[in-house]
Structure formats: C-alpha cells, structure tokens
C-alpha cells in the first residue's frame, strides 16, 4: 500500500484499485487511498461514494466529469456485483444492517442483488408468497441461514420494493468493464473495497493486469493466524516494535480481531517508554478478549433475557461467528449455571448469597474443601455470588433440559441444518420458562 500511495503522490493514478479481504483492513486501506487521491478540500466535490450501486451506475458516475477540474474518485464499498454466489459469513448482513440503519433503499437493493445471484426477483422475496424460496433453498443456493427475524425482514423489504418500485440492480459488469478498457477520463479512479470477491470476475483480472489489487486477508483459524506484518504496519507511526513473546501474547488475547489489535497496539505504544513493547506490557494492559468474547451472551442467559440473547447471536453470526462456536459458548454457560445451582443447593440451602462477604461467611468454608479435593482453584467470592444469583433463576430440571437441547443442536448443526434457526431455537429453549 505504501508503494501505491507514493505513486499517487507522484502523480500516477490507476483507473481501478481493488482492495479485498478482512473488513477493517480493507476499509482502513480504502480510506487512506481515497484521502491521498482526493485532498480534503476537494473531497466534497470530487469524491462519489456509491453503496449498493449496479456496475452500469458506477460506470456512469466514473465517466462523469467533476464540477471542478482535478482528480475524481468513485468509491464503492462492498459491491454486490463482485461477491461470489455463495459468500463466506452472513451474506445477508450488509442488506440487513443498511435496513436497520434507516437506509432502506440501499438495504433493499443489496437484498435484491443477493437474491438475483440465485435467479430470484422481487416477487419471490416475500416468504409468504406461494413458490417463494424455502429456508433450505436460501441455504443451498446462497449459503444463507435464515432466522425468524430474517423472514420478517424479507417480508418488509418485499413490500417496500413493491411500493417504491425498486428493481434488482443489474449484476452484469460489462458496462463498467467496457469503460475501464476504453479508458476513463484522465485523473479518474475507481476504488472498490470488498470483503469477498468472485475469483471469476473480469474486474478482478482487470485490477491484476491494468490496475492495482490488494489482498488483506486474515486466517480464519487461530493456529494459522499471523499478525506480525499487520502489527508492524500499525506500530510504524510510533517507531516501535514488539519484543520477544509480545506478539504471541497479543495473538492469544485478541485472536483475529484486527480492529481491537490496532487499538491495543496504540495503547501499548503510548505506554512503553522505550522503542520495544515487551511481553510484560501486553500481559499488564491487554485483557483476554478471546475469553470474554461471549460475555454479553453469558449475561443474557444468566438473566434469561431471550431478546438480548437473540440479538447478540444475530450480530455475532453477522460478523462471521460460526453457529458451532455459539453452541459451544451456550453449552459452557449452561454447565456453569448447573454447577452453581448444585453449589447453591448444597452449601447455601437454596438461598442465593447477596454479597461476596455473604459467600465468604456461609459458603466458601464448605466449598473450599470440595475444590481442594479435586485440585480446583477457589473462585472469587463476588463472582460466585453473581453466579449463584443467576443459577437461582433456573430450576435444576430446566438446566438439564438445556444441556439436552445443546446436544440436539450439535447433532442438527452437524447434519447441515440452518445455523441461525438451530441457535435461535436453542436460546428460546434455555431462556423461556418450562
């Protein structure tokens, strides 16, 4: 990226810049590139940001001369016409997020573009209409897991499209490709920022041959994750580096959360007095984000707040968390509740402690002997108080039924059932009173 930014500063502008991969890195790179291409003073007039636009609409904007002389940049974020038919993660998320943010037209157009990959039109969006694609077909054709909330979204969006006469944006990239091959006006540039790209797209080949292509991918599996180059990039402005063991500590605590990695590295760079960030600095300042990843879900289940649990699950899967990861978290939370429930009955007579001091006085003296026999660490008194209070909201049979539901959900997910529907049903089982 530094090489390209230097090219731009030297006057060299390519007609197409394609950045794709991890969302935070792609957005960060695209923003840096756009700021270099179009100075702040001209950004309001010579920069066009198009979301959910068709290739033909992008071509028209790219060919249009700016109001004032100078460079013109067209930025397209998450273009649907670049995405593969079966994308990774939640392909419906961009449309749903735009809809929730009040950008209904953008959300509807993204939804129509997604449905168009399977050959479905506006008339087939409403799940109530005879002949509309089933939940299984959405999964099979587009790798989209539809939850109950998604069915309601499809119904609302279908009505909106009919009322506003919104049609599916054209997915054919020929008009845009033709303009790029013929040549854009001097100084004009198209910046495409995508999280997923169809390897067969002619625009990808054009970027490779006659433009600039940047891949900012991050390994999905923790054991394959390499944060070394990204960390160097983030620390470069501070002229600091990571010492022995510091990178491993960051990886263990943060995982693949790149946005959080940048934030923590900036904090560490300010804290470290010398040129090197040591492993002890990481241990002192960086919390275990990976362990606390499901904190909100834990809180929702402890309070039996179904709405909050469903909302968290929807957001997590929308950001790429697999249903099996959520299932593992739910099972772990339920087991912890069951253990606290057993301790509550055995050592507190079924009466949940009110404070940590209450735990220290009534419960820990008896519990410590049991934990010592099994070589387990004694929990924090306040944490145990909160855990027992949460367990008291459940009956033992409800927690046992929840564990059975976890086992059923595991079997369903491994049998290719809809991940969203399985998790939704599981959370309903856990949170609602029998």
C-alpha positions in Angstrom: 0.0 0.0 0.0 2.9 2.4 0.8 4.2 2.0 -2.8 0.8 2.9 -4.3 0.3 5.9 -2.0 3.8 7.1 -3.1 2.7 6.6 -6.8 -0.3 8.7 -6.2 1.7 11.5 -4.6 4.0 11.3 -7.5 1.1 11.8 -10.0 0.5 8.2 -11.1 -3.2 7.2 -10.9 -4.6 3.8 -12.0 -8.1 3.5 -13.3 -9.0 0.8 -10.8 -8.0 0.0 -7.3 -9.5 -3.2 -5.8 -9.0 -4.0 -2.1 -10.5 -7.1 -0.6 -10.2 -9.2 2.5 -10.7 -8.5 6.2 -13.3 -5.8 6.6 -11.4 -3.5 8.9 -8.1 -3.6 7.0 -9.9 -3.1 3.7 -11.9 -0.1 4.9 -8.8 1.4 6.5 -6.7 0.9 3.3 -9.5 2.3 1.1 -9.9 5.4 3.3 -6.1 6.1 3.2 -6.1 5.7 -0.6 -9.1 7.9 -1.1 -7.6 10.7 1.1 -4.4 10.5 -0.9 -6.2 10.6 -4.2 -8.6 13.4 -3.3 -7.4 16.2 -0.9 -9.7 17.2 1.9 -10.6 20.5 0.2 -11.9 18.7 -2.9 -13.4 15.6 -1.3 -16.9 17.1 -1.1 -17.0 17.7 -4.8 -14.7 15.2 -6.4 -15.5 12.1 -4.4 -18.6 10.0 -5.1 -19.4 7.2 -2.6 -21.8 4.6 -4.1 -23.3 1.8 -2.0 -25.5 -0.9 -3.5 -24.9 0.6 -7.0 -25.0 -1.5 -10.2 -22.0 -1.7 -12.5 -23.8 0.5 -15.0 -24.5 3.2 -12.4 -20.8 3.0 -11.3 -19.7 3.4 -14.9 -21.9 6.4 -15.4 -20.6 8.2 -12.3 -17.0 7.3 -13.2 -17.4 8.7 -16.7 -19.0 12.0 -15.5 -16.6 14.9 -15.2 -16.3 16.6 -11.8 -17.8 20.0 -11.1 -14.3 21.5 -10.7 -11.1 20.4 -12.5 -8.9 17.8 -10.8 -9.0 14.1 -9.9 -12.3 12.4 -9.4 -12.7 9.2 -7.3 -15.6 6.8 -7.2 -15.6 4.7 -4.0 -17.8 1.6 -3.9 -18.0 -0.3 -0.6 -18.9 -4.0 -0.5 -20.1 -4.1 -4.2 -22.7 -6.9 -4.6 -21.6 -7.4 -8.2 -18.2 -8.6 -7.1 -19.3 -11.1 -4.5 -19.4 -14.8 -5.2 -22.8 -16.6 -5.4 -22.1 -18.4 -2.1 -20.2 -16.0 0.0 -18.5 -16.5 3.4 -20.1 -15.5 6.6 -23.5 -13.9 6.6 -24.2 -12.7 3.1 -27.5 -11.1 4.2 -25.8 -8.9 6.9 -25.0 -5.9 4.7 -28.6 -5.6 3.5 -30.0 -6.2 6.9 -27.6 -3.7 8.5 -28.4 -1.0 6.0 -32.1 -1.6 6.5 -31.8 -1.3 10.3 -29.8 1.9 9.9 -32.7 3.5 8.1 -31.0 3.1 4.6 -34.0 1.2 3.3 -33.3 1.7 -0.4 -29.7 0.6 0.0 -30.8 -2.4 2.1 -33.5 -3.4 -0.5 -31.1 -3.1 -3.4 -28.5 -5.2 -1.7 -31.1 -7.8 -0.9 -32.3 -7.9 -4.5 -28.7 -8.2 -5.7 -28.1 -11.1 -3.4 -31.4 -12.9 -4.4 -30.5 -12.2 -8.1 -27.5 -14.5 -7.8 -29.9 -17.4 -7.4 -32.2 -16.1 -10.2 -34.8 -14.8 -7.8 -36.7 -11.5 -8.2 -38.8 -9.1 -6.2 -41.9 -11.3 -6.5 -40.1 -14.2 -4.8 -38.7 -12.3 -1.8 -41.8 -12.5 0.4 -41.6 -15.9 2.2 -45.4 -16.0 2.5 -45.9 -16.0 -1.3 -46.6 -19.4 -2.9 -43.5 -20.6 -4.7 -41.1 -18.4 -2.7 -37.7 -19.9 -2.0 -37.7 -22.0 1.2 -35.2 -21.7 4.1 -33.4 -24.7 2.7 -33.2 -23.2 -0.7 -31.6 -20.0 0.6 -29.0 -22.2 2.3 -28.4 -24.4 -0.7 -28.3 -21.7 -3.3 -26.7 -18.8 -1.5 -25.3 -20.3 1.7 -27.6 -18.0 3.8 -29.0 -19.2 7.1 -32.4 -17.6 7.6 -33.6 -17.0 11.1 -37.2 -15.9 12.1 -36.1 -12.2 12.2 -34.7 -12.6 8.6 -38.1 -13.9 7.4 -39.7 -10.8 8.8 -37.1 -8.6 7.1 -37.7 -10.3 3.7 -41.4 -9.7 4.1 -40.9 -6.0 4.9 -38.3 -5.5 2.2 -40.5 -7.2 -0.4 -43.4 -4.8 0.4 -41.0 -1.8 0.3 -39.7 -2.8 -3.1 -43.2 -3.1 -4.5 -44.4 0.2 -3.0 -41.3 2.1 -4.1 -41.0 0.3 -7.5 -37.4 -0.8 -6.7 -36.0 -3.3 -9.1 -32.9 -5.5 -8.8 -29.6 -3.7 -9.7 -28.0 -5.1 -12.8 -25.3 -7.5 -11.9 -23.7 -7.6 -15.3 -20.3 -5.9 -15.1 -19.9 -5.5 -18.9 -20.8 -1.8 -19.0 -18.2 -1.0 -16.3 -15.6 -3.2 -17.8 -16.1 -1.7 -21.2 -15.5 1.8 -19.8 -12.3 0.7 -18.0 -11.0 -1.0 -21.1 -11.8 2.0 -23.3 -10.2 4.3 -20.8 -11.7 6.6 -18.1 -11.2 10.4 -18.2 -7.7 11.4 -17.1 -7.3 11.6 -13.4 -10.5 9.5 -12.7 -10.2 6.4 -10.5 -12.5 3.7 -9.2 -11.8 2.3 -5.7 -13.6 -1.0 -4.9 -13.5 -2.1 -1.3 -14.8 -5.7 -0.8 -14.8 -8.4 1.9 -15.3 -11.2 -0.6 -14.7 -11.4 -4.4 -15.7 -13.9 -7.0 -12.5 -15.3 -8.5 -14.1 -15.4 -11.9 -14.9 -11.7 -12.0 -13.4 -9.9 -15.0 -12.9 -6.9 -12.8 -10.5 -8.9 -10.7 -8.5 -9.7 -13.7 -8.5 -6.1 -14.9 -7.2 -5.0 -11.5 -4.4 -7.5 -11.7 -3.4 -6.5 -15.2 -4.2 -2.8 -15.6 -4.9 -1.6 -12.1 -3.9 -2.3 -8.5 -5.0 -5.2 -6.5 -4.6 -5.6 -2.7 -5.5 -8.7 -0.7 -5.8 -8.0 3.1 -6.9 -11.5 4.2 -6.6 -12.8 7.7 -6.5 -16.5 8.6 -9.8 -17.8 10.0 -8.3 -20.4 12.2 -6.4 -19.3 15.3 -3.5 -21.6 14.7 -2.9 -20.2 11.2 -3.2 -16.6 12.3 -0.1 -14.4 11.6 -0.3 -10.9 13.0 3.4 -10.0 12.5 3.1 -7.8 9.4 -0.1 -6.2 10.4 1.4 -5.3 13.8 4.5 -3.8 12.2 2.2 -1.7 10.0 0.2 -0.4 12.9 3.3 0.4 15.0 5.2 2.1 12.2 3.9 5.6 13.0 5.1 5.2 16.6 8.5 3.9 15.6 8.2 1.0 18.0 8.4 -2.8 17.7 7.3 -5.9 19.6 9.7 -7.7 21.8 10.1 -11.5 22.3 6.8 -13.1 23.3 4.7 -9.9 22.9 3.2 -10.9 19.5 2.3 -14.3 20.9 0.6 -12.7 23.9 -1.4 -10.4 21.7 -2.5 -13.3 19.4 -3.6 -15.3 22.4 -5.6 -12.4 23.9 -7.0 -10.8 20.8 -7.2 -13.5 18.2 -8.2 -12.2 14.7 -10.0 -9.1 15.9 -8.0 -6.6 13.8 -9.9 -3.5 14.9 -9.1 -4.4 18.5 -5.5 -5.2 17.6 -4.9 -1.7 16.3 -6.5 -0.1 19.4 -4.4 -2.2 21.8 -1.2 -1.6 19.9 -1.7 2.1 20.0 -2.3 1.9 23.8 0.8 -0.2 24.2 2.9 2.2 22.1 1.9 5.1 24.3 2.6 3.1 27.5 6.0 1.7 26.6 8.7 4.2 27.3 11.4 2.6 25.2 11.4 1.5 21.5 10.2 -2.0 22.3 6.9 -3.3 23.6 7.7 -6.2 25.9 5.6 -9.3 26.7 5.0 -8.0 30.2 3.4 -4.8 28.8 1.0 -7.0 26.9 0.2 -9.1 30.0 -0.4 -6.0 32.0 -2.5 -3.9 29.6 -4.3 -6.3 27.2 -7.3 -8.2 28.5 -8.3 -11.7 27.2 -10.7 -10.6 24.6 -11.0 -14.1 23.2 -12.1 -15.5 26.6 -14.5 -12.6 27.1 -15.9 -12.8 23.6 -19.2 -14.2 24.7 -19.6 -12.0 27.8 -22.8 -10.4 26.6 -24.3 -13.8 25.7 -23.4 -15.0 29.2 -25.1 -12.0 30.8 -28.2 -12.5 28.7 -28.6 -16.2 29.6 -27.9 -15.6 33.2 -30.7 -13.1 33.3 -32.9 -15.2 31.0 -33.2 -12.3 28.6 -34.2 -14.0 25.3 -34.4 -10.8 23.3 -30.8 -9.8 24.3 -29.5 -13.4 23.6 -31.1 -13.5 20.1 -29.8 -10.0 19.3 -26.3 -11.0 20.3 -26.4 -14.2 18.3 -27.7 -12.4 15.2 -24.9 -9.8 15.5 -22.2 -12.4 16.2 -23.2 -14.6 13.2 -23.5 -11.5 11.1 -19.8 -10.8 11.8 -18.8 -14.3 10.8 -19.0 -16.3 14.1 -20.0 -19.8 13.3 -23.1 -21.4 14.8 -20.9 -24.1 16.4 -18.9 -21.5 18.2 -22.1 -20.0 19.7 -23.3 -23.5 20.6 -20.0 -24.2 22.4 -20.4 -20.9 24.4 -24.1 -21.7 25.3 -23.2 -25.2 26.5 -20.3 -23.8 28.6 -22.6 -21.2 30.1 -25.3 -23.8 30.9 -22.7 -26.1 32.5 -21.5 -23.3 34.7 -25.1 -22.4 35.7 -25.7 -26.1 36.6 -22.6 -26.3 38.7 -23.5 -23.0 40.6 -27.0 -24.4 41.0 -25.6 -27.5 42.6 -23.4 -25.5 45.0 -26.4 -23.2 45.8 -28.5 -26.2 46.9 -25.6 -28.0 48.7 -23.9 -25.2 50.5 -26.4 -22.3 50.7 -29.7 -24.2 51.3 -31.1 -22.9 48.0 -30.8 -19.3 49.3 -28.6 -17.2 46.9 -26.0 -15.1 48.6 -26.4 -11.3 48.4 -22.8 -10.2 48.5 -19.2 -11.5 48.3 -19.0 -11.3 52.1 -22.0 -13.5 52.4 -20.2 -16.1 50.2 -17.1 -15.8 52.3 -19.0 -16.3 55.6 -21.6 -19.0 54.6 -20.3 -20.9 51.5 -16.6 -20.8 50.9 -15.6 -22.6 54.1 -17.6 -25.6 53.0 -16.9 -25.3 49.2 -13.1 -25.0 49.6 -12.8 -28.5 50.9 -14.6 -29.9 47.8 -12.5 -27.8 45.5 -9.2 -28.7 47.2 -10.0 -32.4 46.9 -10.4 -32.0 43.1 -7.4 -29.6 42.9 -9.5 -26.8 41.6 -8.9 -23.1 42.3 -11.3 -21.3 44.7 -13.5 -18.8 42.7 -13.7 -15.1 43.6 -16.3 -14.6 46.2 -18.2 -11.9 44.3 -18.1 -13.8 41.1 -19.5 -16.8 42.9 -22.3 -14.6 44.4 -23.3 -13.4 41.0 -23.1 -16.9 39.6 -25.4 -18.4 42.3 -27.8 -15.5 41.9 -28.0 -16.3 38.2 -28.4 -20.0 38.8 -31.3 -19.3 41.2 -33.3 -18.0 38.2 -33.4 -21.6 36.9 -34.7 -24.8 38.2 -32.3 -27.8 38.0 -34.5 -29.6 35.5 -34.5 -26.6 33.2 -30.7 -26.6 33.1 -30.6 -30.3 32.5 -33.1 -29.9 29.7 -30.9 -27.0 28.3 -27.9 -29.4 28.2 -30.0 -31.9 26.3 -31.0 -29.1 23.9 -27.4 -28.3 23.4 -26.7 -31.9 22.4 -29.6 -31.9 20.0 -28.4 -28.6 18.5 -24.9 -30.1 18.0 -26.4 -33.0 16.1 -28.6 -30.7 14.0 -25.7 -28.4 13.0 -23.5 -31.4 12.0 -26.4 -32.6 9.9 -26.3 -29.3 7.8 -29.3 -27.7 9.5 -29.8 -23.9 9.3 -27.3 -22.5 11.8 -29.4 -19.5 12.7 -32.6 -21.5 13.2 -30.8 -24.0 15.4 -29.2 -21.3 17.6 -32.5 -19.4 17.8 -34.4 -22.5 18.9 -31.7 -23.3 21.4 -31.7 -19.9 23.0 -35.5 -20.0 23.2 -35.3 -23.3 25.0 -32.8 -22.1 27.5 -34.3 -18.7 28.3 -38.0 -19.4 28.4 -39.6 -21.0 31.5 -40.8 -24.5 31.1 
